[in-house]
Amino acid sequence: MNNVEFVKELVESRFDVLKTEIIDQYQIAFEINKDDVHRVLSFLKMEGWIQLSYLSAVDWLKDNQFELVYILMNWEKPVHIQVRA
């Protein structure tokens, strides 16, 4: 099991993930409900993803909504995680 597969199993086994996207061998994205953001980010921090590398927002004009994107990094398991809500 590589690091991306490990992260996929770790997150999907504990949270209600709306969508998972494996971007490449070093990056994975999870779309979650906005009410779960704090719990997911806190959990990932406890698991070693202590660096918030980037925080961004996507403006979905047609839907009149913003999507927040948190990008986390763990230096021991070199995987970037995108958490989208």
URKA-V537789 format. One record per helix or strand. SS is the DSSP state (a for helix, b for strand). FROM is the first residue (numbers start at 1). TO is the last residue. If there is no record, write none. Layout:
SS_FROM_TO, SS_FROM_TO
This chain:
a_3_12, b_17_24, b_27_32, a_34_46, b_51_60, b_65_74, b_79_84
